[in-house]
């Protein structure tokens, strides 16, 4: 299980097992025993909170290694489909949620990489709602589609709400990844960190074994962090990666990310 400690709370990232039983925030992948598997995805709760959207208002598109996966919704509201794979294959699953309408309105997307092996039983795919990026802005006003829906605005109309969006501070401290805590000092000293927030470069400076950065983000937007730790400044050898989404608080986002674990 991957864990993350912040200066506010401890968040447990749920793991997803290859079994039929899963929590509402997990994906499930159940082996059929013939190098194919049933893929199950419930609707993320943040898309339907406060009845912002109904499950029937949503559309799900899924691919596995760039191949489209046909998904249908069962009576329990879980979307299901079948993926096929070869022995010992690595499968990258991408899921994208959109709102229905005259045209699909993109809301959230996530990707997970699964090392299948010869026997899918026991493979764990970490997944929960906070792993979905919501960095989609259809009308180009700076507010994400999901932020406008939450606020009661029209995410397809640049003139809704027709006011200038306020920007709030984003401040983040990163520690050395847990996977490298016991590495030799020369390895830790050579580490290079590249960070993006909502798809934009987030500059960080290093002080000892802590990287810190400051920026701003539009009020109401979620903050999706993608931090990549490389073996050296050439950034040609990726050692560890961390991805997670945080909601914007009324005064911004202030995080101390202490030794995040790898993100598959």
ZADO-1210 file (C-alpha; in nm, 4 decimals, padded with zeros to 6 digits):
<atoms>
<atom x="00.0000" y="00.0000" z="00.0000" code="UNK" pos="1"/>
<atom x="00.1260" y="00.3426" z="-00.0924" code="UNK" pos="2"/>
<atom x="00.1088" y="00.6051" z="00.1808" code="UNK" pos="3"/>
<atom x="00.1538" y="00.9777" z="00.1927" code="UNK" pos="4"/>
<atom x="00.1950" y="01.2001" z="00.4962" code="UNK" pos="5"/>
<atom x="00.1017" y="01.5663" z="00.4729" code="UNK" pos="6"/>
<atom x="00.1231" y="01.8443" z="00.7284" code="UNK" pos="7"/>
<atom x="-00.2525" y="01.8174" z="00.7782" code="UNK" pos="8"/>
<atom x="-00.3510" y="01.4534" z="00.7695" code="UNK" pos="9"/>
<atom x="-00.2487" y="01.0993" z="00.6831" code="UNK" pos="10"/>
<atom x="-00.4085" y="00.9672" z="00.3651" code="UNK" pos="11"/>
<atom x="-00.4215" y="00.5949" z="00.2892" code="UNK" pos="12"/>
<atom x="-00.4225" y="00.5112" z="-00.0810" code="UNK" pos="13"/>
<atom x="-00.6374" y="00.2048" z="-00.1345" code="UNK" pos="14"/>
<atom x="-00.4988" y="-00.0942" z="-00.3230" code="UNK" pos="15"/>
<atom x="-00.6994" y="-00.2784" z="-00.5844" code="UNK" pos="16"/>
<atom x="-00.6791" y="-00.6572" z="-00.5886" code="UNK" pos="17"/>
<atom x="-00.7571" y="-00.8911" z="-00.8761" code="UNK" pos="18"/>
<atom x="-01.0827" y="-01.0079" z="-00.7245" code="UNK" pos="19"/>
<atom x="-01.4537" y="-00.9477" z="-00.7561" code="UNK" pos="20"/>
<atom x="-01.4822" y="-00.7658" z="-00.4214" code="UNK" pos="21"/>
<atom x="-01.3722" y="-00.4043" z="-00.4051" code="UNK" pos="22"/>
<atom x="-01.4547" y="-00.0818" z="-00.2268" code="UNK" pos="23"/>
<atom x="-01.6448" y="00.2020" z="-00.4011" code="UNK" pos="24"/>
<atom x="-01.3164" y="00.3840" z="-00.4727" code="UNK" pos="25"/>
<atom x="-01.1334" y="00.0910" z="-00.6323" code="UNK" pos="26"/>
<atom x="-01.0974" y="-00.0524" z="-00.9772" code="UNK" pos="27"/>
<atom x="-01.1272" y="-00.4290" z="-00.9973" code="UNK" pos="28"/>
<atom x="-00.9568" y="-00.6629" z="-01.2419" code="UNK" pos="29"/>
<atom x="-01.0741" y="-01.0232" z="-01.2216" code="UNK" pos="30"/>
<atom x="-00.8881" y="-01.2958" z="-01.4091" code="UNK" pos="31"/>
<atom x="-01.0817" y="-01.5216" z="-01.6459" code="UNK" pos="32"/>
<atom x="-00.7978" y="-01.7747" z="-01.6438" code="UNK" pos="33"/>
<atom x="-00.7297" y="-01.7457" z="-02.0187" code="UNK" pos="34"/>
<atom x="-00.5082" y="-01.4356" z="-02.0319" code="UNK" pos="35"/>
<atom x="-00.8066" y="-01.2100" z="-02.0324" code="UNK" pos="36"/>
<atom x="-00.9638" y="-01.0276" z="-01.7418" code="UNK" pos="37"/>
<atom x="-01.2824" y="-00.8543" z="-01.6411" code="UNK" pos="38"/>
<atom x="-01.2296" y="-00.4869" z="-01.5638" code="UNK" pos="39"/>
<atom x="-01.4715" y="-00.3142" z="-01.3249" code="UNK" pos="40"/>
<atom x="-01.4832" y="00.0605" z="-01.2560" code="UNK" pos="41"/>
<atom x="-01.7348" y="00.2298" z="-01.0243" code="UNK" pos="42"/>
<atom x="-01.8204" y="00.5965" z="-01.0752" code="UNK" pos="43"/>
<atom x="-01.5797" y="00.8187" z="-00.8732" code="UNK" pos="44"/>
<atom x="-01.7710" y="00.9722" z="-00.5846" code="UNK" pos="45"/>
<atom x="-01.6400" y="01.3244" z="-00.6468" code="UNK" pos="46"/>
<atom x="-01.8264" y="01.3332" z="-00.9812" code="UNK" pos="47"/>
<atom x="-02.1641" y="01.2818" z="-00.8154" code="UNK" pos="48"/>
<atom x="-02.1133" y="01.4558" z="-00.4780" code="UNK" pos="49"/>
<atom x="-02.4008" y="01.6844" z="-00.3766" code="UNK" pos="50"/>
<atom x="-02.5908" y="01.5504" z="-00.6795" code="UNK" pos="51"/>
<atom x="-02.3734" y="01.7630" z="-00.9071" code="UNK" pos="52"/>
<atom x="-02.4137" y="01.4901" z="-01.1678" code="UNK" pos="53"/>
<atom x="-02.6131" y="01.1688" z="-01.1748" code="UNK" pos="54"/>
<atom x="-02.4370" y="00.8441" z="-01.2693" code="UNK" pos="55"/>
<atom x="-02.6510" y="00.8265" z="-01.5834" code="UNK" pos="56"/>
<atom x="-02.5130" y="01.1670" z="-01.6885" code="UNK" pos="57"/>
<atom x="-02.1633" y="01.0215" z="-01.7224" code="UNK" pos="58"/>
<atom x="-01.9776" y="00.8475" z="-02.0019" code="UNK" pos="59"/>
<atom x="-01.6666" y="00.6316" z="-01.9507" code="UNK" pos="60"/>
<atom x="-01.3981" y="00.5646" z="-02.2106" code="UNK" pos="61"/>
<atom x="-01.1277" y="00.3075" z="-02.1343" code="UNK" pos="62"/>
<atom x="-00.8219" y="00.1862" z="-02.3208" code="UNK" pos="63"/>
<atom x="-00.5671" y="-00.0837" z="-02.2420" code="UNK" pos="64"/>
<atom x="-00.2322" y="-00.0382" z="-02.4174" code="UNK" pos="65"/>
<atom x="-00.4077" y="00.2034" z="-02.6578" code="UNK" pos="66"/>
<atom x="-00.6741" y="-00.0536" z="-02.7461" code="UNK" pos="67"/>
<atom x="-01.0325" y="00.0547" z="-02.6824" code="UNK" pos="68"/>
<atom x="-01.2148" y="-00.1425" z="-02.4127" code="UNK" pos="69"/>
<atom x="-01.5916" y="-00.1695" z="-02.4536" code="UNK" pos="70"/>
<atom x="-01.7523" y="-00.0835" z="-02.1179" code="UNK" pos="71"/>
<atom x="-02.1128" y="-00.1423" z="-02.0110" code="UNK" pos="72"/>
<atom x="-02.2838" y="-00.0518" z="-01.6839" code="UNK" pos="73"/>
<atom x="-02.4327" y="-00.3250" z="-01.4639" code="UNK" pos="74"/>
<atom x="-02.7306" y="-00.2982" z="-01.2282" code="UNK" pos="75"/>
<atom x="-02.5019" y="-00.1907" z="-00.9411" code="UNK" pos="76"/>
<atom x="-02.3728" y="00.1038" z="-01.1439" code="UNK" pos="77"/>
<atom x="-02.0267" y="-00.0467" z="-01.1982" code="UNK" pos="78"/>
<atom x="-01.8834" y="-00.0207" z="-01.5494" code="UNK" pos="79"/>
<atom x="-01.7443" y="-00.3497" z="-01.6771" code="UNK" pos="80"/>
<atom x="-01.5375" y="-00.4621" z="-01.9731" code="UNK" pos="81"/>
<atom x="-01.2844" y="-00.7230" z="-02.0780" code="UNK" pos="82"/>
<atom x="-00.9131" y="-00.6737" z="-02.1412" code="UNK" pos="83"/>
<atom x="-00.6828" y="-00.9207" z="-02.3130" code="UNK" pos="84"/>
<atom x="-00.3108" y="-00.9552" z="-02.2529" code="UNK" pos="85"/>
<atom x="-00.0082" y="-01.1741" z="-02.3174" code="UNK" pos="86"/>
<atom x="00.1888" y="-01.3573" z="-02.0456" code="UNK" pos="87"/>
<atom x="00.4160" y="-01.1244" z="-01.8477" code="UNK" pos="88"/>
<atom x="00.2789" y="-00.8219" z="-02.0321" code="UNK" pos="89"/>
<atom x="00.2685" y="-00.4735" z="-01.8850" code="UNK" pos="90"/>
<atom x="-00.0752" y="-00.3198" z="-01.9416" code="UNK" pos="91"/>
<atom x="-00.1420" y="00.0537" z="-01.9170" code="UNK" pos="92"/>
<atom x="-00.5087" y="00.1246" z="-01.8465" code="UNK" pos="93"/>
<atom x="-00.6458" y="00.4746" z="-01.9115" code="UNK" pos="94"/>
<atom x="-00.9927" y="00.5753" z="-01.7943" code="UNK" pos="95"/>
<atom x="-01.1616" y="00.9023" z="-01.8899" code="UNK" pos="96"/>
<atom x="-01.4931" y="01.0260" z="-01.7491" code="UNK" pos="97"/>
<atom x="-01.7063" y="01.2806" z="-01.9356" code="UNK" pos="98"/>
<atom x="-02.0488" y="01.4396" z="-01.8914" code="UNK" pos="99"/>
<atom x="-02.3051" y="01.3708" z="-02.1616" code="UNK" pos="100"/>
<atom x="-02.4664" y="01.6508" z="-02.3627" code="UNK" pos="101"/>
<atom x="-02.4613" y="01.7850" z="-02.7162" code="UNK" pos="102"/>
<atom x="-02.0922" y="01.6957" z="-02.6961" code="UNK" pos="103"/>
<atom x="-01.8970" y="01.5093" z="-02.4312" code="UNK" pos="104"/>
<atom x="-01.7575" y="01.7350" z="-02.1576" code="UNK" pos="105"/>
<atom x="-01.4276" y="01.5877" z="-02.0269" code="UNK" pos="106"/>
<atom x="-01.4133" y="01.5818" z="-01.6466" code="UNK" pos="107"/>
<atom x="-01.1472" y="01.3448" z="-01.5142" code="UNK" pos="108"/>
<atom x="-00.8888" y="01.0935" z="-01.6300" code="UNK" pos="109"/>
<atom x="-00.6470" y="00.8497" z="-01.4687" code="UNK" pos="110"/>
<atom x="-00.3980" y="00.5878" z="-01.5799" code="UNK" pos="111"/>
<atom x="-00.2606" y="00.2810" z="-01.4070" code="UNK" pos="112"/>
<atom x="00.0104" y="00.0422" z="-01.5207" code="UNK" pos="113"/>
<atom x="-00.0292" y="-00.3261" z="-01.4364" code="UNK" pos="114"/>
<atom x="00.2449" y="-00.5907" z="-01.4553" code="UNK" pos="115"/>
<atom x="00.0309" y="-00.8959" z="-01.5270" code="UNK" pos="116"/>
<atom x="00.2784" y="-01.1851" z="-01.5028" code="UNK" pos="117"/>
<atom x="00.1877" y="-01.5429" z="-01.5905" code="UNK" pos="118"/>
<atom x="-00.0880" y="-01.5539" z="-01.3261" code="UNK" pos="119"/>
<atom x="-00.2919" y="-01.2358" z="-01.2704" code="UNK" pos="120"/>
<atom x="-00.3979" y="-01.3451" z="-00.9215" code="UNK" pos="121"/>
<atom x="-00.2577" y="-01.1134" z="-00.6556" code="UNK" pos="122"/>
<atom x="-00.1679" y="-00.8188" z="-00.8801" code="UNK" pos="123"/>
<atom x="-00.2347" y="-00.4892" z="-00.6992" code="UNK" pos="124"/>
<atom x="-00.3349" y="-00.1726" z="-00.8860" code="UNK" pos="125"/>
<atom x="-00.3399" y="00.1307" z="-00.6512" code="UNK" pos="126"/>
<atom x="-00.6388" y="00.3484" z="-00.7360" code="UNK" pos="127"/>
<atom x="-00.8709" y="00.5890" z="-00.5626" code="UNK" pos="128"/>
<atom x="-01.0602" y="00.9047" z="-00.6476" code="UNK" pos="129"/>
<atom x="-00.7661" y="01.1350" z="-00.5741" code="UNK" pos="130"/>
<atom x="-00.5659" y="00.9733" z="-00.8535" code="UNK" pos="131"/>
<atom x="-00.7883" y="01.1311" z="-01.1192" code="UNK" pos="132"/>
<atom x="-00.6674" y="01.4488" z="-01.2844" code="UNK" pos="133"/>
<atom x="-00.9449" y="01.7046" z="-01.3460" code="UNK" pos="134"/>
<atom x="-00.7358" y="01.9445" z="-01.5553" code="UNK" pos="135"/>
<atom x="-00.9898" y="02.0006" z="-01.8355" code="UNK" pos="136"/>
<atom x="-01.1091" y="02.3487" z="-01.9338" code="UNK" pos="137"/>
<atom x="-01.3443" y="02.3365" z="-02.2334" code="UNK" pos="138"/>
<atom x="-01.4290" y="02.7096" z="-02.2475" code="UNK" pos="139"/>
<atom x="-01.0738" y="02.8312" z="-02.1849" code="UNK" pos="140"/>
<atom x="-01.1589" y="03.0610" z="-01.8935" code="UNK" pos="141"/>
<atom x="-00.8992" y="02.9078" z="-01.6592" code="UNK" pos="142"/>
<atom x="-01.1532" y="02.7291" z="-01.4424" code="UNK" pos="143"/>
<atom x="-01.1642" y="02.3523" z="-01.4846" code="UNK" pos="144"/>
<atom x="-01.4845" y="02.1918" z="-01.6062" code="UNK" pos="145"/>
<atom x="-01.5382" y="02.0175" z="-01.2728" code="UNK" pos="146"/>
<atom x="-01.4754" y="02.3423" z="-01.0797" code="UNK" pos="147"/>
<atom x="-01.7405" y="02.5227" z="-01.2870" code="UNK" pos="148"/>
<atom x="-01.9934" y="02.2443" z="-01.2333" code="UNK" pos="149"/>
<atom x="-01.9313" y="02.2561" z="-00.8591" code="UNK" pos="150"/>
<atom x="-01.9881" y="02.6322" z="-00.8568" code="UNK" pos="151"/>
<atom x="-02.3006" y="02.6167" z="-01.0732" code="UNK" pos="152"/>
<atom x="-02.1372" y="02.7760" z="-01.3796" code="UNK" pos="153"/>
<atom x="-02.1539" y="02.6622" z="-01.7427" code="UNK" pos="154"/>
<atom x="-01.8195" y="02.4973" z="-01.8309" code="UNK" pos="155"/>
<atom x="-01.9002" y="02.5266" z="-02.2029" code="UNK" pos="156"/>
<atom x="-01.9516" y="02.9061" z="-02.1905" code="UNK" pos="157"/>
<atom x="-01.6529" y="03.1418" z="-02.1558" code="UNK" pos="158"/>
<atom x="-01.8854" y="03.4169" z="-02.0256" code="UNK" pos="159"/>
<atom x="-02.0042" y="03.2022" z="-01.7348" code="UNK" pos="160"/>
<atom x="-01.9494" y="03.3379" z="-01.4723" code="UNK" pos="161"/>
<atom x="-01.7988" y="03.6313" z="-01.6619" code="UNK" pos="162"/>
<atom x="-01.5670" y="03.7396" z="-01.3793" code="UNK" pos="163"/>
<atom x="-01.1907" y="03.7221" z="-01.3445" code="UNK" pos="164"/>
<atom x="-01.0837" y="03.4076" z="-01.1609" code="UNK" pos="165"/>
<atom x="-00.8892" y="03.4616" z="-00.8385" code="UNK" pos="166"/>
<atom x="-00.5562" y="03.2850" z="-00.8031" code="UNK" pos="167"/>
<atom x="-00.4530" y="03.1204" z="-00.4749" code="UNK" pos="168"/>
<atom x="-00.1089" y="03.0049" z="-00.3545" code="UNK" pos="169"/>
<atom x="00.0238" y="02.6531" z="-00.4024" code="UNK" pos="170"/>
<atom x="00.3239" y="02.5600" z="-00.1864" code="UNK" pos="171"/>
<atom x="00.4721" y="02.2103" z="-00.1759" code="UNK" pos="172"/>
<atom x="00.7709" y="02.0450" z="-00.0052" code="UNK" pos="173"/>
<atom x="00.8942" y="01.7086" z="-00.1337" code="UNK" pos="174"/>
<atom x="01.1094" y="01.4609" z="00.0584" code="UNK" pos="175"/>
<atom x="01.3260" y="01.1765" z="-00.0720" code="UNK" pos="176"/>
<atom x="01.1039" y="00.8872" z="-00.1923" code="UNK" pos="177"/>
<atom x="01.0607" y="00.5945" z="00.0467" code="UNK" pos="178"/>
<atom x="01.2149" y="00.3611" z="-00.2118" code="UNK" pos="179"/>
<atom x="01.5412" y="00.5590" z="-00.1926" code="UNK" pos="180"/>
<atom x="01.5583" y="00.6261" z="00.1808" code="UNK" pos="181"/>
<atom x="01.8210" y="00.3556" z="00.2328" code="UNK" pos="182"/>
<atom x="02.0208" y="00.4352" z="-00.0805" code="UNK" pos="183"/>
<atom x="02.3831" y="00.5421" z="-00.0583" code="UNK" pos="184"/>
<atom x="02.4454" y="00.9104" z="-00.0003" code="UNK" pos="185"/>
<atom x="02.5934" y="00.9460" z="-00.3504" code="UNK" pos="186"/>
<atom x="02.2679" y="00.8203" z="-00.5033" code="UNK" pos="187"/>
<atom x="02.0513" y="01.0535" z="-00.2956" code="UNK" pos="188"/>
<atom x="02.2792" y="01.3501" z="-00.3652" code="UNK" pos="189"/>
<atom x="02.2513" y="01.2914" z="-00.7403" code="UNK" pos="190"/>
<atom x="01.8699" y="01.2852" z="-00.7428" code="UNK" pos="191"/>
<atom x="01.6882" y="01.5280" z="-00.9710" code="UNK" pos="192"/>
<atom x="01.3195" y="01.6130" z="-00.9306" code="UNK" pos="193"/>
<atom x="01.0815" y="01.7330" z="-01.2036" code="UNK" pos="194"/>
<atom x="00.7344" y="01.8449" z="-01.0957" code="UNK" pos="195"/>
<atom x="00.4249" y="01.9537" z="-01.2829" code="UNK" pos="196"/>
<atom x="00.0998" y="02.0836" z="-01.1339" code="UNK" pos="197"/>
<atom x="-00.2064" y="02.0574" z="-01.3577" code="UNK" pos="198"/>
<atom x="00.0206" y="01.9921" z="-01.6530" code="UNK" pos="199"/>
<atom x="00.2399" y="02.2997" z="-01.6036" code="UNK" pos="200"/>
<atom x="00.6004" y="02.3024" z="-01.4834" code="UNK" pos="201"/>
<atom x="00.6206" y="02.3625" z="-01.1072" code="UNK" pos="202"/>
<atom x="00.9701" y="02.4984" z="-01.0304" code="UNK" pos="203"/>
<atom x="01.1360" y="02.3499" z="-00.7227" code="UNK" pos="204"/>
<atom x="01.4629" y="02.4266" z="-00.5461" code="UNK" pos="205"/>
<atom x="01.6606" y="02.1813" z="-00.3356" code="UNK" pos="206"/>
<atom x="01.7774" y="02.2462" z="00.0196" code="UNK" pos="207"/>
<atom x="01.9454" y="01.9392" z="00.1618" code="UNK" pos="208"/>
<atom x="01.7098" y="01.6495" z="00.0885" code="UNK" pos="209"/>
<atom x="01.3964" y="01.8622" z="00.0554" code="UNK" pos="210"/>
<atom x="01.2692" y="02.0168" z="-00.2684" code="UNK" pos="211"/>
<atom x="01.0355" y="02.3160" z="-00.2303" code="UNK" pos="212"/>
<atom x="00.8262" y="02.5143" z="-00.4736" code="UNK" pos="213"/>
<atom x="00.5621" y="02.7864" z="-00.4880" code="UNK" pos="214"/>
<atom x="00.3127" y="02.8835" z="-00.7536" code="UNK" pos="215"/>
<atom x="-00.0552" y="02.9752" z="-00.7862" code="UNK" pos="216"/>
<atom x="-00.3697" y="02.8063" z="-00.9151" code="UNK" pos="217"/>
<atom x="-00.7167" y="02.9355" z="-00.9924" code="UNK" pos="218"/>
<atom x="-00.9611" y="02.9203" z="-00.7039" code="UNK" pos="219"/>
<atom x="-01.1823" y="02.6118" z="-00.7171" code="UNK" pos="220"/>
<atom x="-00.9515" y="02.4085" z="-00.9391" code="UNK" pos="221"/>
<atom x="-00.8146" y="02.0823" z="-00.8078" code="UNK" pos="222"/>
<atom x="-00.4355" y="02.0521" z="-00.7939" code="UNK" pos="223"/>
<atom x="-00.2930" y="01.7420" z="-00.9636" code="UNK" pos="224"/>
<atom x="00.0725" y="01.6817" z="-00.8757" code="UNK" pos="225"/>
<atom x="00.3058" y="01.4749" z="-01.0940" code="UNK" pos="226"/>
<atom x="00.6528" y="01.4441" z="-00.9375" code="UNK" pos="227"/>
<atom x="00.9280" y="01.2409" z="-01.1073" code="UNK" pos="228"/>
<atom x="01.2535" y="01.1528" z="-00.9324" code="UNK" pos="229"/>
<atom x="01.5467" y="01.0893" z="-01.1680" code="UNK" pos="230"/>
<atom x="01.8865" y="00.9357" z="-01.1015" code="UNK" pos="231"/>
<atom x="02.0717" y="01.2469" z="-01.2201" code="UNK" pos="232"/>
<atom x="02.0347" y="01.5917" z="-01.3728" code="UNK" pos="233"/>
<atom x="02.0249" y="01.4439" z="-01.7238" code="UNK" pos="234"/>
<atom x="01.6860" y="01.2945" z="-01.6290" code="UNK" pos="235"/>
<atom x="01.7380" y="00.9877" z="-01.8443" code="UNK" pos="236"/>
<atom x="01.6705" y="00.7323" z="-01.5683" code="UNK" pos="237"/>
<atom x="01.3365" y="00.7569" z="-01.3875" code="UNK" pos="238"/>
<atom x="01.3588" y="00.6044" z="-01.0380" code="UNK" pos="239"/>
<atom x="01.0269" y="00.6934" z="-00.8785" code="UNK" pos="240"/>
<atom x="00.7049" y="00.8759" z="-00.9546" code="UNK" pos="241"/>
<atom x="00.4266" y="01.0245" z="-00.7460" code="UNK" pos="242"/>
<atom x="00.0853" y="01.1383" z="-00.8723" code="UNK" pos="243"/>
<atom x="-00.2106" y="01.2605" z="-00.6686" code="UNK" pos="244"/>
<atom x="-00.4896" y="01.5202" z="-00.6846" code="UNK" pos="245"/>
<atom x="-00.5767" y="01.7601" z="-00.4041" code="UNK" pos="246"/>
<atom x="-00.8848" y="01.9851" z="-00.3764" code="UNK" pos="247"/>
<atom x="-00.8207" y="02.3569" z="-00.3480" code="UNK" pos="248"/>
<atom x="-00.8883" y="02.4938" z="-00.0006" code="UNK" pos="249"/>
<atom x="-01.0200" y="02.8462" z="00.0576" code="UNK" pos="250"/>
<atom x="-00.6676" y="02.9725" z="00.1281" code="UNK" pos="251"/>
<atom x="-00.4821" y="02.7631" z="-00.1293" code="UNK" pos="252"/>
<atom x="-00.2836" y="02.4401" z="-00.1095" code="UNK" pos="253"/>
<atom x="00.0007" y="02.3925" z="00.1399" code="UNK" pos="254"/>
<atom x="00.1556" y="02.0447" z="00.1398" code="UNK" pos="255"/>
<atom x="00.4543" y="01.8758" z="00.2976" code="UNK" pos="256"/>
<atom x="00.4927" y="01.5517" z="00.1002" code="UNK" pos="257"/>
<atom x="00.7103" y="01.3278" z="00.3157" code="UNK" pos="258"/>
<atom x="00.8760" y="01.0307" z="00.1395" code="UNK" pos="259"/>
<atom x="00.5991" y="00.9399" z="-00.1058" code="UNK" pos="260"/>
<atom x="00.5972" y="00.5773" z="-00.2193" code="UNK" pos="261"/>
<atom x="00.6193" y="00.4806" z="-00.5875" code="UNK" pos="262"/>
<atom x="00.3171" y="00.5164" z="-00.8116" code="UNK" pos="263"/>
<atom x="00.2716" y="00.2200" z="-01.0487" code="UNK" pos="264"/>
</atoms>
